[in-house]
Amino acid sequence: MLPCNRYLAATVLFCCLLGCGCKSSSSGAQKSYKVSTYPPPADDAELKRVAEAHAHYVAGVIEEVGEHPEAALEEYSEAARRDPQNEALVLEVAKRFLQSKKPEQAYDLLKRASGRPNASAAVFARLGFVCAQLGKYNEAIAASRTAVKKAPGSLPGYQNLFVTYLQNKHPQEAVKVLEEASRQTNNSPEFLMGIAELYIHLGLQNAQPRKEANAKAVALLNRIDKRENLNPAIGLKLAEDYSNAGDTEQAAQLYQDLLKKIPDLPGLRERVRTRLADVYLRGSDHKGATQELEALIADDPTNAQAYFSLALLALEEKQPEKAIEHLNKAILLNPEAAPAYAELARIQIFLKKTSDALATLDKARAKFPETFLLEYLSGIAFSQQKAYPEALQHYTRAEVIAQATQKQWLDQHFYFDLASAYERQGDYAQAEKYFEKCIELAPDFAEALNYLGYMWAEKGLHLTRARQMIEKAVKLEPKNPAYLDSLAWVLFKLDEAQIALEYILKAVELSEEPDATLYDHLGDIYAAVKQRDKAREAWQKSLTVEPSDLVRKKVEGLE
């Protein structure tokens, strides 16, 4: 229902005018009108105008009750046009026009109301907003400036100016508006928080260095007297503003104070604890975050989101088993939480619990629409089981989904995994294709450079390019024993065994654990440089690490 205080006292007047149509009724109506908070009409003409406005207002009420919103809006609009002094009605009707996507009608109404000598700052502020919506830049600035002049301690005028300047690519003017507002003596929490939030927005838009903008926001928030008994809603908003401005210490303190003040408001307590946990997480205070999340669960053991957050914290603390426990609880409490299934499967894959991961993914696939992530993780899990045909089916399906929905998922890591599965299945042509795509997306992806280079070296293909790729990988990671081994092997294939020996020895030295392949390659390279005894010793070490008929035949061939 629209505001109608002005018209409540005029109801009797309206009925009298309709009933007898004579001027003699006006004196009684005027007497009745005096109960209104508005000044009484100055003369009979104004009295009639107000009565007509009331008639349209009543018609609007009837249309609204009859669920005819368009007709109701037209009646309310006519009431506001006939009685522009009723600013509450004017502002409400303008708001409804905007909600109905009719900014031109809102503009006409507000323009007329702003022509009154005593039009308020609120009318000019709303007019400035509507002008900005209509692209009337100069008029928007003028109206908003008038709003600020009429009420320099009121927020809407500054907000309009800020947004209008920023949207029209005048960031320095937007900064000046905030500086002007900051100089006002209005220390009400709402005003200061409003201007602080605009500074935070300024930093996010890169219109001012974020650190500088956030510092100014915090300075404004600091002007709010924290000693006052702020109501919980204001306190919560203030804490959120501190958090968004990067002052996690003050945000945490406010949240803690709120928890002491609202012991009997469970819903609000849950919200405060959630925000406090988030503040601790941003500040990398995992202990504090864990305490708040556990307190959340103590208050509400069915809080699935708290368990999910605890799982992520456990991962940060390198406790994957604990993360699995929390995720299982999260899924039990909220079986519709799709991200929990994917995260659980990812951890299970990491822990080589591949069967568990596939079971988790099957549950998710039965509940939710097909997604890139579910298919991709399934591909990784089947690859881990060396079930490469199944892995490739899921990778291919993941690629199709991403091509249609989120191409950004098809990054170098996806194509590396896809290429690796093809290589292990023995489809070297497809492996080469996708490794090339991977390197095209990320030219400095050392693992892909090494993998493709080594694959070519093993097959005796493209040896010059293979060498270049592996040399680049070694340059990127000079102490990686696998890459050094690959470089030694491609040099061996290029009949540069003496140079290869240097790299293979370095690879063996840097390897943290004995590696059968490294010793096998070392034996081959020693044999190539005619150091038979050292070749035999290297191959025997390879056999000690991992039995191999092929390596055993090499040893026997020396005897």
KOLTI-337544 format. One record per residue (C-alpha): x, y, z; residue in three letters. Coordinates in pm, 1 decimal, always signed. Layout:
<rs>
> u	v	w	aa
> X	Y	Z	ALA
...
</rs>
This chain:
<rs>
> u	v	w	aa
> +0.0	+0.0	+0.0	MET
> +125.5	+346.3	-85.7	LEU
> +174.1	+614.5	+181.4	PRO
> -151.0	+799.9	+239.9	CYS
> -120.4	+998.5	+565.6	ASN
> -208.6	+1320.5	+382.3	ARG
> -529.4	+1167.0	+257.3	TYR
> -657.6	+1002.7	+573.2	LEU
> -780.1	+1335.4	+706.4	ALA
> -925.4	+1429.8	+368.2	ALA
> -1160.4	+1132.0	+340.3	THR
> -1452.3	+1323.9	+494.9	VAL
> -1378.4	+1618.2	+263.3	LEU
> -1381.8	+1390.2	-40.5	PHE
> -1716.9	+1241.4	+54.2	CYS
> -1866.6	+1587.0	+115.9	CYS
> -1752.0	+1719.6	-222.9	LEU
> -1888.8	+1417.1	-400.1	LEU
> -2213.6	+1423.8	-202.6	GLY
> -2316.4	+1787.9	-231.2	CYS
> -2066.0	+1961.6	-454.9	GLY
> -2108.8	+2290.5	-261.8	CYS
> -1845.7	+2518.5	-116.5	LYS
> -2021.4	+2536.4	+218.9	SER
> -1880.7	+2194.0	+304.3	SER
> -1526.1	+2316.8	+277.0	SER
> -1507.0	+2474.3	+619.6	SER
> -1588.8	+2148.2	+789.5	GLY
> -1344.0	+1965.9	+566.1	ALA
> -1068.9	+2211.4	+645.5	GLN
> -1132.4	+2159.6	+1012.7	LYS
> -1101.7	+1786.4	+958.6	SER
> -784.1	+1835.9	+748.0	TYR
> -601.8	+1996.8	+1039.1	LYS
> -532.1	+1657.5	+1192.5	VAL
> -290.5	+1591.7	+904.0	SER
> +79.2	+1654.8	+952.2	THR
> +70.6	+1853.3	+625.2	TYR
> -26.1	+2221.5	+610.0	PRO
> -394.6	+2270.0	+524.8	PRO
> -492.8	+2377.3	+170.6	PRO
> -468.6	+2752.3	+121.8	ALA
> -795.1	+2798.9	-71.2	ASP
> -1092.3	+2622.5	-220.9	ASP
> -908.2	+2549.6	-547.6	ALA
> -629.4	+2376.5	-363.7	GLU
> -884.0	+2203.3	-146.6	LEU
> -1053.8	+2065.5	-456.9	LYS
> -718.6	+1961.9	-606.1	ARG
> -628.1	+1769.5	-293.1	VAL
> -967.4	+1605.1	-290.2	ALA
> -925.8	+1501.5	-654.3	GLU
> -580.8	+1364.5	-572.6	ALA
> -740.2	+1168.2	-291.9	HIS
> -1002.1	+1034.0	-530.4	ALA
> -732.0	+899.7	-761.3	HIS
> -547.7	+758.5	-463.8	TYR
> -858.4	+572.7	-346.1	VAL
> -913.4	+445.9	-701.8	ALA
> -553.7	+321.5	-699.9	GLY
> -615.6	+136.2	-375.2	VAL
> -921.8	-30.2	-526.6	ILE
> -726.0	-132.7	-838.1	GLU
> -443.2	-266.7	-625.6	GLU
> -680.0	-471.5	-411.5	VAL
> -830.9	-600.7	-735.6	GLY
> -481.0	-705.0	-846.8	GLU
> -461.3	-461.3	-1137.9	HIS
> -111.9	-320.0	-1075.4	PRO
> -84.7	-121.4	-1400.4	GLU
> -418.2	+53.2	-1346.1	ALA
> -330.5	+112.5	-978.8	ALA
> -2.2	+272.8	-1077.5	LEU
> -176.1	+508.7	-1318.8	GLU
> -419.8	+618.9	-1047.4	GLU
> -142.6	+667.0	-792.0	TYR
> +55.6	+858.1	-1051.3	SER
> -236.2	+1093.8	-1115.9	GLU
> -274.7	+1146.1	-740.2	ALA
> +94.2	+1236.6	-713.9	ALA
> +72.8	+1475.2	-1011.7	ARG
> -223.7	+1658.8	-861.7	ARG
> -62.7	+1685.3	-518.7	ASP
> +317.1	+1721.8	-562.5	PRO
> +347.3	+1841.3	-202.1	GLN
> +291.4	+1483.1	-91.4	ASN
> +654.5	+1390.2	-147.4	GLU
> +620.8	+1049.5	+15.8	ALA
> +365.6	+961.0	-250.6	LEU
> +570.6	+1118.4	-530.9	VAL
> +882.0	+922.1	-429.9	LEU
> +691.3	+595.4	-394.5	GLU
> +519.9	+630.0	-732.0	VAL
> +853.2	+716.4	-896.3	ALA
> +999.6	+404.8	-739.0	LYS
> +715.0	+195.7	-878.8	ARG
> +765.4	+341.8	-1224.4	PHE
> +1131.9	+240.0	-1207.2	LEU
> +1040.4	-109.4	-1092.5	GLN
> +799.5	-131.0	-1387.7	SER
> +1081.6	-23.8	-1623.0	LYS
> +915.6	+311.3	-1696.2	LYS
> +1190.4	+559.2	-1610.4	PRO
> +1047.2	+828.3	-1840.8	GLU
> +725.6	+845.8	-1634.7	GLN
> +930.1	+857.7	-1314.5	ALA
> +1132.1	+1142.1	-1463.8	TYR
> +820.7	+1344.4	-1557.5	ASP
> +674.9	+1302.6	-1210.0	LEU
> +994.2	+1394.8	-1024.5	LEU
> +1070.6	+1684.3	-1259.2	LYS
> +734.1	+1837.5	-1176.3	ARG
> +777.4	+1778.9	-803.2	ALA
> +1127.2	+1932.4	-810.0	SER
> +979.4	+2254.8	-953.4	GLY
> +816.6	+2335.0	-620.7	ARG
> +1000.5	+2607.8	-424.2	PRO
> +1041.4	+2386.6	-118.8	ASN
> +1114.8	+2055.9	-293.8	ALA
> +1325.7	+1839.3	-66.3	SER
> +1670.3	+1691.3	-113.9	ALA
> +1506.3	+1347.8	-138.4	ALA
> +1315.2	+1451.7	-451.7	VAL
> +1628.0	+1591.2	-617.2	PHE
> +1829.5	+1284.5	-520.5	ALA
> +1570.9	+1053.1	-677.9	ARG
> +1553.5	+1279.4	-983.8	LEU
> +1932.0	+1260.6	-1017.9	GLY
> +1915.5	+882.4	-1003.2	PHE
> +1645.8	+865.9	-1272.1	VAL
> +1832.2	+1111.0	-1496.8	CYS
> +2141.4	+890.0	-1473.7	ALA
> +1928.2	+590.7	-1573.1	GLN
> +1804.3	+782.5	-1877.5	LEU
> +2151.9	+897.3	-1978.8	GLY
> +2079.3	+1262.0	-1896.6	LYS
> +2429.1	+1313.7	-1760.7	TYR
> +2432.1	+1691.5	-1703.8	ASN
> +2084.0	+1692.3	-1554.5	GLU
> +2173.1	+1399.7	-1328.0	ALA
> +2476.4	+1586.7	-1195.6	ILE
> +2276.1	+1909.1	-1144.6	ALA
> +1991.5	+1734.2	-959.0	ALA
> +2230.2	+1539.3	-737.7	SER
> +2430.8	+1854.1	-664.4	ARG
> +2109.3	+2026.2	-556.9	THR
> +2031.5	+1730.9	-329.0	ALA
> +2375.5	+1763.0	-166.5	VAL
> +2333.6	+2140.9	-127.0	LYS
> +1994.4	+2102.0	+37.2	LYS
> +2108.5	+1820.9	+267.5	ALA
> +2490.3	+1805.0	+286.6	PRO
> +2472.8	+1540.5	+557.2	GLY
> +2250.3	+1306.3	+357.7	SER
> +2388.2	+1008.0	+168.0	LEU
> +2179.1	+967.4	-152.8	PRO
> +2306.0	+1280.3	-331.0	GLY
> +2668.3	+1177.0	-285.4	TYR
> +2589.1	+821.8	-394.3	GLN
> +2425.7	+947.3	-714.6	ASN
> +2715.7	+1177.6	-798.0	LEU
> +2970.8	+904.9	-731.1	PHE
> +2797.7	+646.2	-948.6	VAL
> +2721.1	+891.0	-1228.9	THR
> +3079.5	+1015.6	-1248.7	TYR
> +3221.8	+664.9	-1234.6	LEU
> +2985.2	+526.4	-1498.6	GLN
> +3074.5	+814.5	-1729.7	ASN
> +3448.1	+754.1	-1685.5	LYS
> +3526.7	+1051.3	-1462.0	HIS
> +3697.9	+870.7	-1170.7	PRO
> +3874.7	+1180.8	-1040.5	GLN
> +3541.4	+1360.4	-1004.1	GLU
> +3405.5	+1055.4	-821.8	ALA
> +3702.4	+1075.2	-582.1	VAL
> +3631.2	+1445.7	-519.2	LYS
> +3270.8	+1362.2	-429.9	VAL
> +3387.3	+1115.0	-164.7	LEU
> +3639.6	+1363.6	-29.2	GLU
> +3364.3	+1626.5	-3.3	GLU
> +3135.4	+1381.5	+175.0	ALA
> +3414.4	+1278.8	+412.3	SER
> +3449.1	+1640.3	+527.5	ARG
> +3089.3	+1651.8	+651.4	GLN
> +3033.6	+1649.2	+1024.3	THR
> +2762.3	+1384.6	+1000.0	ASN
> +2894.5	+1098.0	+1210.5	ASN
> +2587.4	+878.0	+1189.4	SER
> +2685.8	+513.3	+1127.7	PRO
> +2465.0	+492.3	+818.4	GLU
> +2625.4	+794.2	+650.7	PHE
> +2983.9	+700.0	+733.1	LEU
> +2937.2	+337.0	+633.8	MET
> +2771.7	+445.2	+309.3	GLY
> +3066.2	+664.8	+208.0	ILE
> +3314.5	+398.4	+324.5	ALA
> +3143.6	+142.2	+102.9	GLU
> +3181.0	+377.5	-194.1	LEU
> +3554.8	+400.7	-123.2	TYR
> +3575.1	+20.3	-112.0	ILE
> +3393.3	+7.4	-446.4	HIS
> +3635.2	+264.3	-583.8	LEU
> +3926.9	+35.9	-502.9	GLY
> +3755.9	-265.8	-656.3	LEU
> +3700.9	-70.1	-978.8	GLN
> +4069.6	+28.2	-988.1	ASN
> +3964.2	+393.8	-999.9	ALA
> +4195.7	+448.8	-703.5	GLN
> +4469.1	+218.3	-567.2	PRO
> +4287.2	-37.0	-354.4	ARG
> +4515.2	+5.9	-55.2	LYS
> +4461.9	+383.0	-52.9	GLU
> +4084.0	+353.1	-104.4	ALA
> +4052.9	+93.5	+172.9	ASN
> +4257.2	+311.6	+410.2	ALA
> +4014.1	+599.9	+355.8	LYS
> +3721.5	+365.3	+408.8	ALA
> +3867.7	+245.3	+738.2	VAL
> +3928.7	+606.8	+847.7	ALA
> +3557.7	+678.5	+798.5	LEU
> +3452.4	+363.4	+981.7	LEU
> +3680.7	+460.1	+1268.4	ASN
> +3474.0	+777.6	+1317.1	ARG
> +3179.3	+568.4	+1429.6	ILE
> +3168.0	+564.2	+1806.5	ASP
> +3208.3	+196.0	+1892.6	LYS
> +3135.1	+271.4	+2257.2	ARG
> +2772.8	+332.8	+2175.6	GLU
> +2537.2	+43.9	+2210.9	ASN
> +2503.3	-14.5	+1838.0	LEU
> +2208.6	-230.9	+1745.8	ASN
> +2308.2	-572.6	+1609.4	PRO
> +2213.5	-490.0	+1249.7	ALA
> +2439.6	-181.8	+1245.1	ILE
> +2717.1	-368.7	+1425.8	GLY
> +2702.5	-655.2	+1178.3	LEU
> +2713.4	-422.1	+878.7	LYS
> +3002.2	-226.4	+1031.7	LEU
> +3199.6	-546.2	+1085.6	ALA
> +3135.5	-651.6	+725.8	GLU
> +3258.5	-313.2	+601.2	ASP
> +3578.1	-344.1	+803.9	TYR
> +3628.4	-691.1	+661.8	SER
> +3572.0	-573.7	+303.2	ASN
> +3815.5	-286.5	+361.6	ALA
> +4080.9	-534.9	+472.3	GLY
> +4083.7	-451.6	+843.7	ASP
> +4023.7	-805.1	+965.2	THR
> +4136.1	-724.3	+1319.9	GLU
> +3861.0	-467.8	+1380.6	GLN
> +3609.3	-684.4	+1197.7	ALA
> +3692.1	-981.0	+1421.4	ALA
> +3664.6	-767.7	+1734.8	GLN
> +3321.8	-639.2	+1633.1	LEU
> +3198.8	-989.8	+1553.1	TYR
> +3324.1	-1111.3	+1890.7	GLN
> +3145.8	-821.3	+2065.5	ASP
> +2827.2	-906.8	+1878.4	LEU
> +2845.1	-1267.6	+1995.0	LEU
> +2844.8	-1142.2	+2354.2	LYS
> +2546.7	-915.2	+2292.3	LYS
> +2317.1	-1157.5	+2110.5	ILE
> +2311.1	-1478.2	+2316.7	PRO
> +1938.9	-1530.8	+2254.8	ASP
> +1930.3	-1478.3	+1880.0	LEU
> +2040.7	-1813.4	+1728.9	PRO
> +1987.9	-1716.6	+1363.8	GLY
> +2192.0	-1401.1	+1401.0	LEU
> +2456.8	-1580.1	+1606.3	ARG
> +2500.4	-1830.9	+1324.1	GLU
> +2545.6	-1549.8	+1073.4	ARG
> +2799.2	-1372.3	+1295.7	VAL
> +3000.8	-1688.7	+1357.4	ARG
> +3003.8	-1763.1	+984.7	THR
> +3133.0	-1414.1	+906.0	ARG
> +3388.5	-1432.8	+1186.2	LEU
> +3516.6	-1765.1	+1054.8	ALA
> +3548.6	-1606.2	+711.1	ASP
> +3748.7	-1316.7	+858.7	VAL
> +3984.9	-1561.1	+1029.7	TYR
> +4025.4	-1752.8	+703.7	LEU
> +4114.9	-1434.9	+515.1	ARG
> +4372.9	-1359.5	+779.0	GLY
> +4505.9	-1719.0	+758.4	SER
> +4407.3	-1772.7	+1122.6	ASP
> +4309.4	-2136.5	+1077.5	HIS
> +4285.1	-2198.9	+1451.2	LYS
> +4039.1	-1912.5	+1502.3	GLY
> +3834.3	-2019.9	+1199.2	ALA
> +3821.6	-2379.0	+1321.6	THR
> +3703.0	-2268.2	+1667.2	GLN
> +3417.3	-2063.2	+1520.5	GLU
> +3310.6	-2337.4	+1281.1	LEU
> +3313.4	-2594.0	+1560.9	GLU
> +3106.9	-2353.6	+1772.8	ALA
> +2862.9	-2325.8	+1482.6	LEU
> +2828.1	-2703.0	+1478.2	ILE
> +2784.4	-2712.3	+1856.5	ALA
> +2493.7	-2466.8	+1821.0	ASP
> +2356.2	-2646.2	+1514.5	ASP
> +2487.1	-3000.3	+1453.9	PRO
> +2303.8	-3007.8	+1118.7	THR
> +2506.4	-2721.7	+967.5	ASN
> +2639.1	-2885.2	+650.8	ALA
> +2818.7	-2571.9	+530.2	GLN
> +3023.5	-2558.4	+851.0	ALA
> +3142.1	-2915.5	+793.5	TYR
> +3232.1	-2827.8	+434.4	PHE
> +3436.7	-2528.8	+552.5	SER
> +3608.8	-2744.0	+814.8	LEU
> +3702.5	-2986.2	+538.6	ALA
> +3869.7	-2708.8	+340.1	LEU
> +4056.4	-2601.3	+652.3	LEU
> +4171.8	-2957.0	+712.3	ALA
> +4312.2	-2961.2	+358.6	LEU
> +4499.2	-2637.7	+428.2	GLU
> +4645.6	-2805.9	+733.8	GLU
> +4743.8	-3110.4	+521.1	LYS
> +4495.7	-3339.3	+697.6	GLN
> +4317.3	-3507.0	+403.4	PRO
> +4172.1	-3793.4	+609.3	GLU
> +4006.8	-3542.8	+841.9	LYS
> +3880.6	-3351.2	+538.8	ALA
> +3716.5	-3670.7	+409.8	ILE
> +3544.5	-3718.7	+745.6	GLU
> +3401.9	-3365.0	+738.9	HIS
> +3291.2	-3393.8	+376.9	LEU
> +3109.5	-3719.1	+442.3	ASN
> +2916.8	-3545.3	+720.8	LYS
> +2842.2	-3249.3	+495.8	ALA
> +2698.5	-3481.8	+229.6	ILE
> +2499.2	-3677.1	+486.9	LEU
> +2341.3	-3355.0	+617.3	LEU
> +2291.0	-3200.0	+274.7	ASN
> +2286.1	-3459.2	-4.1	PRO
> +2214.8	-3179.2	-254.4	GLU
> +2553.5	-3007.8	-196.6	ALA
> +2717.6	-3087.3	-530.2	ALA
> +3056.1	-2921.5	-452.6	PRO
> +3104.7	-3154.7	-155.7	ALA
> +3097.4	-3463.7	-379.4	TYR
> +3354.6	-3320.5	-618.6	ALA
> +3585.5	-3213.4	-335.3	GLU
> +3553.1	-3552.0	-167.1	LEU
> +3634.5	-3735.8	-491.6	ALA
> +3933.1	-3507.9	-552.3	ARG
> +4080.4	-3589.0	-209.6	ILE
> +4014.0	-3960.6	-251.9	GLN
> +4200.7	-3951.3	-583.8	ILE
> +4488.3	-3769.1	-414.7	PHE
> +4505.0	-4042.5	-149.5	LEU
> +4493.7	-4312.9	-422.3	LYS
> +4155.6	-4430.8	-290.5	LYS
> +4042.7	-4464.4	-648.6	THR
> +3754.3	-4706.2	-592.7	SER
> +3612.1	-4475.4	-325.8	ASP
> +3650.1	-4179.4	-560.4	ALA
> +3464.4	-4355.0	-840.4	LEU
> +3185.7	-4453.8	-600.0	ALA
> +3154.7	-4090.8	-487.3	THR
> +3142.5	-3971.4	-847.3	LEU
> +2877.9	-4230.2	-935.9	ASP
> +2658.9	-4103.2	-649.3	LYS
> +2701.8	-3747.7	-770.1	ALA
> +2628.0	-3846.0	-1130.4	ARG
> +2304.3	-4013.2	-1018.6	ALA
> +2189.8	-3696.5	-836.8	LYS
> +2307.9	-3406.8	-1050.5	PHE
> +2319.0	-3308.7	-1416.7	PRO
> +2630.7	-3405.0	-1608.0	GLU
> +2914.3	-3158.8	-1542.4	THR
> +3265.5	-3103.9	-1666.2	PHE
> +3414.7	-3154.7	-1320.7	LEU
> +3246.7	-3489.8	-1256.3	LEU
> +3360.2	-3622.9	-1594.6	GLU
> +3712.1	-3483.4	-1558.6	TYR
> +3758.6	-3633.5	-1213.2	LEU
> +3624.1	-3965.3	-1340.5	SER
> +3885.8	-3955.4	-1615.6	GLY
> +4162.0	-3896.0	-1362.3	ILE
> +4035.0	-4178.6	-1139.3	ALA
> +4019.0	-4432.4	-1422.6	PHE
> +4366.8	-4324.0	-1536.4	SER
> +4487.0	-4394.1	-1185.9	GLN
> +4346.5	-4746.2	-1220.8	GLN
> +4520.0	-4774.9	-1561.2	LYS
> +4177.0	-4821.8	-1719.1	ALA
> +4266.8	-4589.7	-2004.8	TYR
> +3975.5	-4661.0	-2243.5	PRO
> +3727.3	-4567.0	-1968.7	GLU
> +3940.5	-4267.4	-1871.7	ALA
> +3941.1	-4141.8	-2230.5	LEU
> +3563.1	-4175.6	-2255.1	GLN
> +3520.8	-3945.8	-1953.4	HIS
> +3789.4	-3700.5	-2065.0	TYR
> +3625.0	-3675.1	-2406.5	THR
> +3284.1	-3616.9	-2249.4	ARG
> +3433.1	-3350.9	-2021.5	ALA
> +3580.7	-3174.6	-2325.0	GLU
> +3244.0	-3174.7	-2504.2	VAL
> +3066.5	-3029.7	-2199.9	ILE
> +3327.6	-2759.0	-2152.8	ALA
> +3322.8	-2664.4	-2521.1	GLN
> +2950.0	-2601.0	-2488.3	ALA
> +2947.7	-2430.1	-2149.1	THR
> +3279.1	-2324.9	-1992.3	GLN
> +3571.5	-2327.8	-2232.8	LYS
> +3802.3	-2184.0	-1967.0	GLN
> +3811.5	-2527.5	-1804.2	TRP
> +3999.7	-2661.6	-2106.9	LEU
> +4338.7	-2546.6	-1988.9	ASP
> +4687.6	-2693.6	-2013.8	GLN
> +4627.7	-2926.5	-1718.2	HIS
> +4322.2	-3084.2	-1877.7	PHE
> +4499.6	-3144.3	-2207.8	TYR
> +4807.6	-3277.4	-2026.8	PHE
> +4594.3	-3539.9	-1851.1	ASP
> +4415.9	-3626.0	-2174.8	LEU
> +4743.2	-3658.0	-2366.9	ALA
> +4896.1	-3871.6	-2090.6	SER
> +4602.8	-4114.6	-2106.4	ALA
> +4642.6	-4148.2	-2484.3	TYR
> +5018.1	-4206.8	-2447.3	GLU
> +4968.3	-4476.9	-2186.3	ARG
> +4710.0	-4645.6	-2403.9	GLN
> +4965.5	-4645.8	-2685.9	GLY
> +4789.2	-4396.8	-2913.2	ASP
> +5095.1	-4180.4	-2971.6	TYR
> +4943.4	-3975.3	-3253.1	ALA
> +4659.3	-3852.4	-3030.5	GLN
> +4899.6	-3805.9	-2739.5	ALA
> +5123.1	-3588.7	-2958.1	GLU
> +4821.7	-3384.7	-3073.7	LYS
> +4707.5	-3303.3	-2721.2	TYR
> +5055.4	-3245.6	-2579.1	PHE
> +5106.9	-2993.9	-2860.7	GLU
> +4776.5	-2825.9	-2764.5	LYS
> +4883.1	-2820.9	-2401.1	CYS
> +5215.4	-2652.9	-2486.8	ILE
> +5037.7	-2407.9	-2716.5	GLU
> +4825.2	-2296.8	-2418.9	LEU
> +5121.8	-2286.9	-2179.1	ALA
> +5461.2	-2263.7	-2357.3	PRO
> +5649.7	-2283.4	-2026.2	ASP
> +5467.5	-2591.4	-1893.5	PHE
> +5783.0	-2784.8	-1811.0	ALA
> +5613.1	-3117.9	-1740.1	GLU
> +5444.8	-3121.6	-2081.6	ALA
> +5764.9	-3018.0	-2259.5	LEU
> +5949.9	-3301.5	-2092.0	ASN
> +5676.4	-3561.1	-2145.6	TYR
> +5640.2	-3498.6	-2520.1	LEU
> +6017.8	-3466.9	-2568.1	GLY
> +6081.9	-3793.6	-2388.7	TYR
> +5801.9	-3970.8	-2577.9	MET
> +5961.1	-3867.1	-2907.1	TRP
> +6306.9	-3967.1	-2783.0	ALA
> +6178.8	-4313.3	-2688.4	GLU
> +6034.6	-4356.2	-3036.6	LYS
> +6335.3	-4200.4	-3209.6	GLY
> +6112.0	-3928.5	-3358.2	LEU
> +6170.3	-3553.5	-3403.7	HIS
> +6488.4	-3581.0	-3196.6	LEU
> +6612.3	-3227.6	-3261.0	THR
> +6283.6	-3073.5	-3152.5	ARG
> +6259.1	-3318.9	-2864.2	ALA
> +6599.2	-3200.7	-2744.5	ARG
> +6489.2	-2836.3	-2763.6	GLN
> +6177.3	-2907.7	-2561.1	MET
> +6360.3	-3099.9	-2292.2	ILE
> +6636.6	-2840.2	-2271.4	GLU
> +6367.4	-2578.8	-2210.0	LYS
> +6216.2	-2794.3	-1936.1	ALA
> +6559.8	-2833.1	-1772.5	VAL
> +6616.6	-2459.2	-1792.8	LYS
> +6283.5	-2405.4	-1615.3	LEU
> +6362.6	-2667.6	-1349.1	GLU
> +6740.4	-2733.7	-1351.9	PRO
> +6733.3	-2968.8	-1052.6	LYS
> +6453.6	-3195.4	-1166.4	ASN
> +6608.3	-3544.5	-1201.8	PRO
> +6335.3	-3665.9	-1442.1	ALA
> +6402.6	-3379.7	-1682.7	TYR
> +6778.8	-3431.1	-1660.3	LEU
> +6726.8	-3799.7	-1736.5	ASP
> +6515.0	-3709.6	-2040.7	SER
> +6784.6	-3474.0	-2167.1	LEU
> +7049.3	-3742.3	-2121.7	ALA
> +6829.8	-3990.4	-2308.9	TRP
> +6760.2	-3767.3	-2609.5	VAL
> +7134.6	-3685.2	-2629.6	LEU
> +7205.2	-4060.3	-2621.1	PHE
> +6960.1	-4107.9	-2908.0	LYS
> +7140.9	-3830.2	-3097.3	LEU
> +7472.7	-4023.5	-3055.6	ASP
> +7607.7	-3768.9	-2806.5	GLU
> +7664.7	-4020.0	-2528.5	ALA
> +7959.5	-3838.0	-2371.1	GLN
> +7749.9	-3524.4	-2313.2	ILE
> +7456.6	-3742.1	-2206.7	ALA
> +7669.7	-3899.5	-1932.3	LEU
> +7705.7	-3564.3	-1755.9	GLU
> +7330.2	-3518.0	-1732.8	TYR
> +7243.5	-3874.8	-1633.6	ILE
> +7497.3	-3869.0	-1349.3	LEU
> +7347.5	-3543.1	-1224.7	LYS
> +7000.3	-3695.4	-1243.8	ALA
> +7109.2	-3995.4	-1034.0	VAL
> +7272.3	-3762.4	-781.3	GLU
> +6958.2	-3547.3	-742.7	LEU
> +6712.1	-3836.4	-728.5	SER
> +6581.6	-3875.6	-374.3	GLU
> +6518.0	-4249.5	-416.0	GLU
> +6683.9	-4520.3	-628.5	PRO
> +6515.9	-4526.3	-970.8	ASP
> +6529.5	-4834.1	-1195.6	ALA
> +6491.1	-4631.9	-1517.5	THR
> +6769.5	-4391.0	-1424.9	LEU
> +7013.0	-4678.0	-1359.1	TYR
> +6904.7	-4854.0	-1679.3	ASP
> +6973.6	-4537.2	-1882.0	HIS
> +7303.0	-4488.0	-1697.9	LEU
> +7405.9	-4841.1	-1795.6	GLY
> +7317.7	-4781.4	-2161.1	ASP
> +7515.7	-4457.5	-2170.3	ILE
> +7819.4	-4614.1	-1997.7	TYR
> +7804.7	-4895.8	-2251.4	ALA
> +7796.4	-4640.1	-2534.5	ALA
> +8114.2	-4472.3	-2406.4	VAL
> +8282.5	-4814.7	-2367.5	LYS
> +8282.2	-4825.6	-1985.4	GLN
> +8153.4	-5184.6	-1958.7	ARG
> +8218.2	-5239.3	-1587.6	ASP
> +8029.5	-4925.4	-1492.8	LYS
> +7751.5	-5020.4	-1731.0	ALA
> +7719.4	-5363.7	-1563.5	ARG
> +7716.0	-5201.6	-1217.9	GLU
> +7442.3	-4953.9	-1321.0	ALA
> +7221.0	-5226.4	-1473.8	TRP
> +7262.2	-5443.9	-1164.2	GLN
> +7146.6	-5153.2	-948.1	LYS
> +6845.2	-5115.8	-1178.2	SER
> +6761.7	-5485.3	-1127.6	LEU
> +6792.4	-5442.3	-750.9	THR
> +6530.2	-5166.1	-757.9	VAL
> +6297.1	-5337.6	-1007.2	GLU
> +6339.4	-5676.9	-1179.7	PRO
> +6337.5	-5658.8	-1561.8	SER
> +6406.2	-5929.5	-1820.5	ASP
> +6525.5	-5666.9	-2067.1	LEU
> +6784.7	-5526.2	-1826.2	VAL
> +6891.0	-5878.3	-1722.2	ARG
> +6965.2	-5960.4	-2085.7	LYS
> +7185.9	-5648.6	-2106.5	LYS
> +7392.8	-5773.9	-1812.1	VAL
> +7417.4	-6120.0	-1958.9	GLU
> +7528.9	-5969.8	-2288.6	GLY
> +7839.6	-5831.5	-2121.5	LEU
> +7946.6	-6169.5	-1984.8	GLU
</rs>
